[in-house]
Amino acid sequence: MQTGYFNAAWQDIKNTPGWFGKLILLSLLSFVPIFGWLVVLGYLYGWARDIAWDVHGPMPKRIFGNEDGKLYSRGFFAMVIGFVFMLAPWVLEAVWGGVMGLGTAWSGGRHGGVFLFVGLSTMVFSLLIIAAAFFATLFSWVGSMRMSIYGRLAAGFQFGKIWAMIRHDFGGLLRILGMALLLAIAIGIVASVLIFVLVFIGLFVGFAMTGGNLNIQSAHPGAAVWAIVFATGGVVLVLAVLCGVLSAGMYVFVEMMIVRALGYWTRQFDVPAWRGQDDPIPFGLPAFSAAAACAARRSTAHAGLNPSRCCAILGRRSVVLRRPVRLR
């Protein structure tokens, strides 16, 4: 089990030539409805798939390169998987809203105990929604990684195999989720500071451009108002656009870190040994047990090889993969 998924992801990102320019371009793409995020997710999960295959390399040079021909389908499948898995907490929220509506309607009659019922149901539904969102996030992450490896949407909805992978290293996914939450909190703080600075600069520029005459109770209040609007409007608009781009850039950066970290997390499952999407997952096979590892050591010793390198006959390191192999 590897540790430091986010640190490894950050090292890969910053060691990519021109990574900041790619981040800006992906951030601008995120403003394009549907298609933009389709490209962003297809690009990031393609890069994560490579490290899951234990193929190290920087981010692809061209965002629209589509070297494997699956950039757009991979991004679309990732969006579908995320949407479907997040339906569970959305449905719970809708049911909760219905319960709250009924409670409000009945509370005007002789149903004094309705308030207690609504309070208890609020607590229960809140816990259920949090739990559903938590597991929906994990399932969508692992499902998207399986989809990127097999190149098929169905691989992202194999609940049994996804749950087996989650159980195998639940702690690793928790670390990724925890770091993602910390980054999201940091982004929220930075965004709040940017908004405050935006408002302050707008007021300062308006004050300076009007010579300090911001009194709309003057003899010409309409002129004063229009002076304020024209003085601050252009500056505020430019700063708002900059804040939007920076916020999108930070969000895409977090997504980049998460997806790359998921690739490292998936690598522990010896992806090169995977066969068809319906076949047993490798870590559930006898070849990955301790007894098989000891047998491998005995075999290599008998053959005159170094037993410490017995991992060569266990699968992953026996072949140097130049590119991911398409699975059945």
VEXKE-97126 format. One record per residue (C-alpha): residue number from 1; x, y, z; residue in three letters. Coordinates in pm, 1 decimal, m for minus. Layout:
<sites>
[NUM, [X, Y, Z], 'ALA']
...
</sites>
This chain:
<sites>
[1, [0.0, 0.0, 0.0], 'MET']
[2, [146.8, 330.5, m103.1], 'GLN']
[3, [130.7, 635.1, 119.5], 'THR']
[4, [149.4, 1000.1, 26.3], 'GLY']
[5, [m87.9, 988.0, m270.5], 'TYR']
[6, [m130.1, 1365.8, m280.7], 'PHE']
[7, [241.4, 1427.4, m248.0], 'ASN']
[8, [311.2, 1193.4, m540.1], 'ALA']
[9, [35.0, 1363.1, m741.9], 'ALA']
[10, [179.0, 1707.9, m670.1], 'TRP']
[11, [529.5, 1598.4, m768.8], 'GLN']
[12, [397.3, 1466.7, m1100.9], 'ASP']
[13, [203.4, 1786.9, m1167.5], 'ILE']
[14, [482.1, 2031.9, m1090.5], 'LYS']
[15, [739.9, 1823.9, m1282.8], 'ASN']
[16, [528.6, 1847.9, m1597.6], 'THR']
[17, [671.8, 2108.5, m1837.6], 'PRO']
[18, [425.0, 2395.1, m1874.0], 'GLY']
[19, [187.5, 2253.1, m1614.1], 'TRP']
[20, [57.8, 2595.8, m1512.7], 'PHE']
[21, [m40.9, 2679.5, m1869.2], 'GLY']
[22, [m227.1, 2349.2, m1895.0], 'LYS']
[23, [m405.4, 2430.0, m1569.3], 'LEU']
[24, [m515.9, 2769.1, m1703.9], 'ILE']
[25, [m639.9, 2615.1, m2027.9], 'LEU']
[26, [m832.2, 2343.0, m1843.9], 'LEU']
[27, [m979.3, 2610.6, m1616.2], 'SER']
[28, [m1101.7, 2810.5, m1914.6], 'LEU']
[29, [m1248.6, 2493.2, m2064.6], 'LEU']
[30, [m1444.0, 2433.9, m1743.6], 'SER']
[31, [m1654.7, 2740.7, m1825.0], 'PHE']
[32, [m1790.5, 2567.1, m2136.5], 'VAL']
[33, [m2111.2, 2383.6, m2036.2], 'PRO']
[34, [m2089.2, 2002.1, m2052.1], 'ILE']
[35, [m1827.4, 1985.2, m2328.8], 'PHE']
[36, [m1567.0, 2165.4, m2121.7], 'GLY']
[37, [m1587.3, 1927.5, m1827.3], 'TRP']
[38, [m1613.5, 1635.4, m2066.0], 'LEU']
[39, [m1267.6, 1727.3, m2198.1], 'VAL']
[40, [m1126.5, 1805.8, m1852.4], 'VAL']
[41, [m1235.0, 1471.9, m1703.9], 'LEU']
[42, [m1131.3, 1276.0, m2012.1], 'GLY']
[43, [m785.6, 1433.6, m2000.9], 'TYR']
[44, [m731.4, 1385.0, m1625.7], 'LEU']
[45, [m861.4, 1028.6, m1605.8], 'TYR']
[46, [m652.2, 934.7, m1906.7], 'GLY']
[47, [m344.0, 1055.0, m1721.6], 'TRP']
[48, [m453.4, 874.5, m1403.5], 'ALA']
[49, [m503.6, 554.7, m1602.0], 'ARG']
[50, [m139.5, 565.3, m1710.8], 'ASP']
[51, [m4.8, 570.8, m1355.4], 'ILE']
[52, [m251.7, 297.3, m1259.2], 'ALA']
[53, [m72.8, 88.4, m1524.1], 'TRP']
[54, [255.5, 190.4, m1354.4], 'ASP']
[55, [349.6, 396.9, m1658.6], 'VAL']
[56, [514.0, 714.0, m1528.9], 'HIS']
[57, [502.8, 1027.2, m1738.0], 'GLY']
[58, [409.9, 1395.8, m1730.8], 'PRO']
[59, [71.6, 1528.0, m1833.0], 'MET']
[60, [3.4, 1476.3, m2204.1], 'PRO']
[61, [137.4, 1767.1, m2409.4], 'LYS']
[62, [m186.2, 1834.8, m2595.1], 'ARG']
[63, [m516.7, 1852.6, m2413.5], 'ILE']
[64, [m707.9, 1770.3, m2731.5], 'PHE']
[65, [m446.1, 1519.8, m2847.2], 'GLY']
[66, [m678.3, 1221.9, m2794.2], 'ASN']
[67, [m393.8, 978.7, m2857.1], 'GLU']
[68, [m596.4, 672.4, m2754.3], 'ASP']
[69, [m915.0, 789.3, m2926.5], 'GLY']
[70, [m1114.1, 780.8, m2600.2], 'LYS']
[71, [m1075.0, 1133.9, m2465.8], 'LEU']
[72, [m1436.8, 1235.5, m2521.4], 'TYR']
[73, [m1601.1, 903.8, m2440.3], 'SER']
[74, [m1393.0, 871.8, m2122.8], 'ARG']
[75, [m1492.4, 1219.6, m2008.9], 'GLY']
[76, [m1858.2, 1157.6, m2090.3], 'PHE']
[77, [m1856.3, 825.7, m1903.9], 'PHE']
[78, [m1695.3, 990.3, m1599.9], 'ALA']
[79, [m1971.6, 1253.3, m1597.4], 'MET']
[80, [m2241.3, 984.9, m1623.6], 'VAL']
[81, [m2087.3, 779.6, m1341.1], 'ILE']
[82, [m2064.0, 1081.4, m1112.7], 'GLY']
[83, [m2421.5, 1184.2, m1190.9], 'PHE']
[84, [m2569.8, 837.2, m1132.8], 'VAL']
[85, [m2393.3, 774.7, m803.5], 'PHE']
[86, [m2489.1, 1118.5, m670.2], 'MET']
[87, [m2857.0, 1041.2, m735.4], 'LEU']
[88, [m2877.4, 862.2, m398.1], 'ALA']
[89, [m2811.9, 1170.3, m179.1], 'PRO']
[90, [m3025.0, 1383.5, m412.1], 'TRP']
[91, [m3321.1, 1144.0, m371.5], 'VAL']
[92, [m3278.2, 1148.3, 5.5], 'LEU']
[93, [m3278.6, 1527.2, 2.0], 'GLU']
[94, [m3599.5, 1525.6, m202.7], 'ALA']
[95, [m3766.1, 1283.0, 41.2], 'VAL']
[96, [m3648.8, 1496.9, 332.5], 'TRP']
[97, [m3800.5, 1803.9, 166.6], 'GLY']
[98, [m4130.8, 1619.4, 129.3], 'GLY']
[99, [m4128.9, 1514.4, 495.2], 'VAL']
[100, [m4054.6, 1870.6, 604.2], 'MET']
[101, [m4338.4, 2000.0, 386.2], 'GLY']
[102, [m4587.0, 1755.0, 537.1], 'LEU']
[103, [m4467.6, 1840.2, 885.8], 'GLY']
[104, [m4519.7, 2209.8, 819.2], 'THR']
[105, [m4869.2, 2147.6, 681.7], 'ALA']
[106, [m4975.8, 1934.2, 978.4], 'TRP']
[107, [m4821.9, 2153.4, 1244.8], 'SER']
[108, [m5109.7, 2401.9, 1221.2], 'GLY']
[109, [m5362.8, 2146.4, 1344.9], 'GLY']
[110, [m5382.0, 1938.2, 1657.7], 'ARG']
[111, [m5064.7, 1746.6, 1584.2], 'HIS']
[112, [m4839.1, 1884.6, 1855.2], 'GLY']
[113, [m4604.7, 1584.8, 1826.9], 'GLY']
[114, [m4529.7, 1667.1, 1465.3], 'VAL']
[115, [m4259.1, 1910.7, 1573.9], 'PHE']
[116, [m4077.2, 1630.4, 1756.7], 'LEU']
[117, [m4118.7, 1402.3, 1456.3], 'PHE']
[118, [m3982.9, 1665.7, 1219.1], 'VAL']
[119, [m3685.8, 1729.4, 1447.5], 'GLY']
[120, [m3596.5, 1360.4, 1470.4], 'LEU']
[121, [m3646.3, 1305.3, 1098.5], 'SER']
[122, [m3421.3, 1603.7, 1026.2], 'THR']
[123, [m3141.5, 1449.3, 1229.6], 'MET']
[124, [m3189.7, 1105.7, 1073.1], 'VAL']
[125, [m3209.7, 1234.5, 715.9], 'PHE']
[126, [m2909.6, 1459.5, 769.7], 'SER']
[127, [m2699.0, 1161.5, 875.6], 'LEU']
[128, [m2833.2, 951.8, 587.8], 'LEU']
[129, [m2760.0, 1223.4, 332.4], 'ILE']
[130, [m2404.4, 1268.5, 462.6], 'ILE']
[131, [m2343.3, 892.8, 455.0], 'ALA']
[132, [m2495.1, 861.7, 106.4], 'ALA']
[133, [m2284.6, 1149.2, m27.3], 'ALA']
[134, [m1973.9, 996.8, 132.4], 'PHE']
[135, [m2016.7, 652.1, m25.0], 'PHE']
[136, [m2142.1, 799.1, m354.0], 'ALA']
[137, [m1817.4, 995.2, m379.5], 'THR']
[138, [m1601.9, 688.3, m314.7], 'LEU']
[139, [m1799.5, 469.3, m555.3], 'PHE']
[140, [m1789.4, 733.2, m829.2], 'SER']
[141, [m1410.9, 772.0, m787.9], 'TRP']
[142, [m1335.0, 400.7, m803.3], 'VAL']
[143, [m1595.3, 342.3, m1072.7], 'GLY']
[144, [m1444.3, 616.6, m1287.9], 'SER']
[145, [m1098.1, 461.8, m1250.1], 'MET']
[146, [m1228.4, 120.6, m1355.2], 'ARG']
[147, [m1404.6, 283.0, m1649.3], 'MET']
[148, [m1085.3, 460.7, m1757.5], 'SER']
[149, [m889.3, 134.3, m1746.1], 'ILE']
[150, [m1138.5, m73.7, m1942.1], 'TYR']
[151, [m1270.2, 210.2, m2158.4], 'GLY']
[152, [m1629.6, 98.9, m2100.3], 'ARG']
[153, [m1912.0, 255.7, m1906.5], 'LEU']
[154, [m2030.1, m77.8, m1765.5], 'ALA']
[155, [m1701.5, m124.1, m1579.8], 'ALA']
[156, [m1784.1, 182.4, m1372.3], 'GLY']
[157, [m2104.2, 25.7, m1238.8], 'PHE']
[158, [m1974.2, m312.2, m1123.1], 'GLN']
[159, [m2073.3, m252.6, m763.0], 'PHE']
[160, [m1930.6, m577.5, m628.7], 'GLY']
[161, [m1582.8, m520.4, m769.6], 'LYS']
[162, [m1588.0, m152.3, m676.0], 'ILE']
[163, [m1683.9, m236.5, m317.9], 'TRP']
[164, [m1411.7, m504.1, m301.5], 'ALA']
[165, [m1150.9, m247.6, m407.7], 'MET']
[166, [m1280.5, 6.1, m155.4], 'ILE']
[167, [m1268.5, m248.0, 128.8], 'ARG']
[168, [m917.6, m353.4, 31.6], 'HIS']
[169, [m776.8, m5.5, 101.4], 'ASP']
[170, [m1049.4, 201.0, 263.3], 'PHE']
[171, [m792.1, 402.2, 454.2], 'GLY']
[172, [m618.2, 515.0, 138.0], 'GLY']
[173, [m941.8, 654.1, m4.1], 'LEU']
[174, [m1012.9, 827.1, 327.3], 'LEU']
[175, [m675.5, 1001.1, 307.8], 'ARG']
[176, [m751.2, 1119.4, m45.6], 'ILE']
[177, [m1096.3, 1239.7, 60.4], 'LEU']
[178, [m955.5, 1416.3, 367.0], 'GLY']
[179, [m694.2, 1601.2, 163.9], 'MET']
[180, [m958.7, 1694.2, m92.4], 'ALA']
[181, [m1176.7, 1841.6, 183.0], 'LEU']
[182, [m883.5, 2039.1, 323.6], 'LEU']
[183, [m806.1, 2178.1, m20.6], 'LEU']
[184, [m1172.8, 2265.8, m72.9], 'ALA']
[185, [m1180.4, 2453.0, 258.6], 'ILE']
[186, [m863.8, 2639.9, 163.7], 'ALA']
[187, [m1017.6, 2733.5, m171.4], 'ILE']
[188, [m1331.4, 2859.3, 5.1], 'GLY']
[189, [m1122.5, 3082.2, 229.6], 'ILE']
[190, [m920.8, 3216.7, m62.3], 'VAL']
[191, [m1237.0, 3280.2, m264.9], 'ALA']
[192, [m1391.7, 3471.3, 28.0], 'SER']
[193, [m1080.7, 3686.1, 58.8], 'VAL']
[194, [m1087.2, 3755.0, m316.4], 'LEU']
[195, [m1450.6, 3865.9, m299.6], 'ILE']
[196, [m1373.2, 4098.2, m9.8], 'PHE']
[197, [m1077.2, 4244.9, m195.9], 'VAL']
[198, [m1294.0, 4285.8, m506.1], 'LEU']
[199, [m1556.8, 4485.5, m318.0], 'VAL']
[200, [m1293.5, 4696.7, m141.2], 'PHE']
[201, [m1108.3, 4779.5, m463.6], 'ILE']
[202, [m1433.6, 4866.2, m638.3], 'GLY']
[203, [m1533.6, 5107.3, m363.0], 'LEU']
[204, [m1185.7, 5258.7, m349.6], 'PHE']
[205, [m1175.5, 5315.6, m726.2], 'VAL']
[206, [m1525.8, 5463.7, m721.0], 'GLY']
[207, [m1426.4, 5699.2, m441.1], 'PHE']
[208, [m1111.9, 5803.8, m625.3], 'ALA']
[209, [m1280.5, 5848.8, m964.6], 'MET']
[210, [m1557.3, 6068.7, m823.7], 'THR']
[211, [m1316.4, 6281.7, m623.3], 'GLY']
[212, [m1463.3, 6156.4, m300.1], 'GLY']
[213, [m1810.4, 6292.1, m383.1], 'ASN']
[214, [m2021.1, 5982.3, m323.7], 'LEU']
[215, [m2306.9, 6174.7, m166.5], 'ASN']
[216, [m2616.7, 6087.9, m364.5], 'ILE']
[217, [m2817.7, 6335.5, m157.3], 'GLN']
[218, [m2658.8, 6620.9, m354.8], 'SER']
[219, [m2840.2, 6853.0, m592.4], 'ALA']
[220, [m2790.5, 6604.2, m875.4], 'HIS']
[221, [m2831.3, 6258.4, m719.1], 'PRO']
[222, [m2880.1, 6092.1, m1057.8], 'GLY']
[223, [m2548.0, 6222.5, m1184.5], 'ALA']
[224, [m2375.3, 6105.1, m867.3], 'ALA']
[225, [m2518.8, 5756.3, m900.0], 'VAL']
[226, [m2417.6, 5725.2, m1264.9], 'TRP']
[227, [m2071.1, 5852.0, m1179.5], 'ALA']
[228, [m2033.9, 5577.6, m921.7], 'ILE']
[229, [m2164.3, 5311.4, m1160.2], 'VAL']
[230, [m1934.9, 5406.0, m1447.6], 'PHE']
[231, [m1635.0, 5458.5, m1221.6], 'ALA']
[232, [m1660.8, 5121.5, m1050.0], 'THR']
[233, [m1839.7, 4907.2, m1307.1], 'GLY']
[234, [m1547.7, 4847.0, m1540.3], 'GLY']
[235, [m1299.7, 4772.3, m1263.0], 'VAL']
[236, [m1540.4, 4543.4, m1079.9], 'VAL']
[237, [m1622.6, 4357.0, m1401.7], 'LEU']
[238, [m1255.2, 4292.8, m1479.6], 'VAL']
[239, [m1182.0, 4183.9, m1124.0], 'LEU']
[240, [m1490.9, 3960.1, m1119.7], 'ALA']
[241, [m1372.1, 3783.2, m1433.8], 'VAL']
[242, [m1027.0, 3738.4, m1281.2], 'LEU']
[243, [m1178.0, 3600.2, m960.6], 'CYS']
[244, [m1391.2, 3360.3, m1163.0], 'GLY']
[245, [m1090.5, 3232.2, m1356.6], 'VAL']
[246, [m885.1, 3195.3, m1038.0], 'LEU']
[247, [m1167.2, 3009.4, m861.4], 'SER']
[248, [m1210.4, 2777.0, m1158.5], 'ALA']
[249, [m835.1, 2723.2, m1168.8], 'GLY']
[250, [m825.8, 2626.4, m802.0], 'MET']
[251, [m1119.7, 2388.6, m846.5], 'TYR']
[252, [m960.6, 2222.9, m1149.6], 'VAL']
[253, [m631.4, 2196.6, m959.6], 'PHE']
[254, [m806.4, 2009.8, m677.1], 'VAL']
[255, [m970.6, 1780.1, m931.9], 'GLU']
[256, [m632.0, 1723.2, m1093.1], 'MET']
[257, [m477.8, 1629.2, m758.0], 'MET']
[258, [m767.1, 1395.8, m669.2], 'ILE']
[259, [m774.0, 1209.7, m1000.3], 'VAL']
[260, [m396.1, 1164.4, m1013.2], 'ARG']
[261, [m398.6, 1041.7, m651.2], 'ALA']
[262, [m673.3, 794.3, m746.7], 'LEU']
[263, [m444.9, 662.7, m1019.2], 'GLY']
[264, [m174.4, 594.1, m760.6], 'TYR']
[265, [m431.7, 432.6, m533.5], 'TRP']
[266, [m551.6, 204.2, m813.4], 'THR']
[267, [m194.2, 102.7, m903.9], 'ARG']
[268, [m171.6, m117.1, m592.8], 'GLN']
[269, [m421.5, m357.7, m750.9], 'PHE']
[270, [m166.2, m467.5, m1013.0], 'ASP']
[271, [m362.8, m336.1, m1309.5], 'VAL']
[272, [m137.5, m501.4, m1575.5], 'PRO']
[273, [m256.0, m838.0, m1441.0], 'ALA']
[274, [m622.5, m750.9, m1494.8], 'TRP']
[275, [m808.7, m943.3, m1762.1], 'ARG']
[276, [m1169.6, m892.9, m1867.0], 'GLY']
[277, [m1390.6, m661.7, m1664.2], 'GLN']
[278, [m1601.6, m960.1, m1552.2], 'ASP']
[279, [m1301.3, m1168.6, m1442.2], 'ASP']
[280, [m1195.7, m1187.8, m1075.1], 'PRO']
[281, [m989.8, m894.7, m956.1], 'ILE']
[282, [m621.8, m987.0, m906.7], 'PRO']
[283, [m594.7, m927.0, m531.9], 'PHE']
[284, [m868.9, m1184.2, m481.2], 'GLY']
[285, [m673.7, m1455.3, m662.9], 'LEU']
[286, [m447.0, m1711.4, m492.6], 'PRO']
[287, [m146.9, m1579.1, m687.3], 'ALA']
[288, [m147.1, m1277.7, m460.2], 'PHE']
[289, [m148.9, m1466.7, m134.3], 'SER']
[290, [148.7, m1504.0, 95.6], 'ALA']
[291, [180.3, m1872.1, 7.2], 'ALA']
[292, [210.4, m1788.2, m360.1], 'ALA']
[293, [474.0, m1528.2, m280.7], 'ALA']
[294, [677.9, m1786.8, m86.0], 'CYS']
[295, [642.1, m2033.5, m371.5], 'ALA']
[296, [766.5, m1766.8, m609.2], 'ALA']
[297, [1072.9, m1710.7, m392.9], 'ARG']
[298, [1148.2, m2084.8, m388.7], 'ARG']
[299, [1107.4, m2100.7, m766.4], 'SER']
[300, [1344.6, m1813.5, m828.2], 'THR']
[301, [1599.0, m1956.9, m584.2], 'ALA']
[302, [1581.0, m2295.5, m755.0], 'HIS']
[303, [1637.3, m2127.7, m1090.4], 'ALA']
[304, [1948.3, m1953.8, m962.1], 'GLY']
[305, [1783.6, m1611.2, m948.1], 'LEU']
[306, [1781.9, m1359.9, m666.6], 'ASN']
[307, [1483.3, m1450.2, m443.1], 'PRO']
[308, [1442.1, m1086.4, m343.0], 'SER']
[309, [1330.6, m1016.8, m698.6], 'ARG']
[310, [1056.7, m1277.3, m697.7], 'CYS']
[311, [801.9, m1006.2, m776.1], 'CYS']
[312, [915.0, m1048.1, m1135.8], 'ALA']
[313, [713.4, m1367.7, m1168.6], 'ILE']
[314, [411.7, m1225.7, m986.0], 'LEU']
[315, [311.6, m1005.5, m1273.9], 'GLY']
[316, [363.3, m633.1, m1271.6], 'ARG']
[317, [739.1, m596.7, m1296.9], 'ARG']
[318, [801.5, m886.7, m1527.6], 'SER']
[319, [724.5, m666.1, m1829.1], 'VAL']
[320, [808.1, m300.5, m1887.8], 'VAL']
[321, [490.0, m154.2, m2034.2], 'LEU']
[322, [538.3, 118.2, m2289.0], 'ARG']
[323, [168.5, 192.6, m2316.9], 'ARG']
[324, [m153.3, 64.0, m2158.9], 'PRO']
[325, [m290.1, m251.9, m2316.0], 'VAL']
[326, [m656.0, m252.7, m2405.9], 'ARG']
[327, [m839.3, m504.4, m2190.3], 'LEU']
[328, [m1123.4, m719.8, m2298.7], 'ARG']
</sites>
